[in-house]
Amino acid sequence: MVAVSDRLPAEYLPPLPAEVDAVLAAVGYELATAIDAIDDAVPGYGGLFDPGTSHSELRDALDDLQSTDLARPAVPEATGDAFVLYVDGSSRGNPGPAGAGAVILDAEGAELARLGRPVGSRTGNNTAEYVALQLGLTELITRYDPRSVEVRIDSMTVIRDVWGGDDPTEPGVDAYSDAVTELLAGIPDHHYTHLADSDPNPADALATVGADIAGLGPQ
């Protein structure tokens, strides 16, 4: 079972999304790995997002998984110590069910990790963006020894706060902002690229799935 200390902080999550988040933490927030494990644990042919899966079946599957020794996937080898990190947050309703996504690439563009998680059941988009950045940086540093990272992000609010030196403008994100500042301090060279709405962002779909998870079950 994943230790509480191994999990990244989140906003309020109802019981089912919170249990899914615990499974995600145990596998390093690798979204596909967690969903496959949950789907395999659900009886019959149902799965995490199957409308035919009852809350009771899903709860039993999650309880079973958390009592087993879930393992992080093997870490792919990177070509060097320079990385690209895509991040994105998604909130339905702003505030509403929110998720965070992050994709880690090496300098040659090889995909190393696809990460995602629920953020909260009634959370704003800017908070989700902060959580996505914290998620991506935490896993990047956990898995590798980065000398350089280019963060590709579409949130000007987070860019201004993190790289502009301003105090956070979004209420309630101080803990995330402090964590991001500490993580970036451990990477000698870090900079951002602002993504326009028309720019592709592979983290977007992962954040959307995270928001789907945050909306599971009674809120």
Buried (B, 14 or more C-beta within 10 A) or exposed (E): BBEEEEBBEBBEBBEBBBBBBBBBBBBBBBBBBBBBBBBEBBEEEBBBBBEEBEEEBBBBBBEEBBEEEBEBEEEEEBEEBBBBBBBBBBBBEEBBBBBBBBBBBBBEEEEBBBBBBBBBBBBBBBBBBBBBBBBBBBBBBEBBEBEBBBBBBBBEBBBEBBBEEEEBEBEEBEEBBEBBEEBBEEBEEBEBEEBEEEEEBBBBBBBBBBBBBBBBBEB
